[in-house]
Amino acid sequence: MADNFTSPYKVKTKAYNSQARKLILNVLCFIQSSKRNPDLLQGTPTEVAARALNINPSTITNIKKTGVSTPTKRPGRTPKVFFDDFDKVPIKNIIQQLYKSR
């Protein structure tokens, strides 16, 4: 008898990248193989999940520590300001006056 399973992490997308597709296929193959070989389901949940996803158990442990958050986006670099001669000359004169007044 199959129990209903609801994941706490609902995916709200219609398209999956190639990495997600590979993980989905790994889990599908693992479930099919576990019907023939029930020993695959032995071990801790982390070990079983690692076998199902075909990844290292330490990866799962790290994800459990950090959660489901994604890296934050870095702020954009401020653009360089270029001055033409019309702007440079008054600034140069102000700086020269400051040095002369000392």
Summary of the structure (lengths in Angstrom):
residues: 102
radius of gyration: 29.3
end to end distance: 91.0
largest distance: 91.8
contacts: 150
relative contact order: 0.06
helix: 57%
strand: 0%
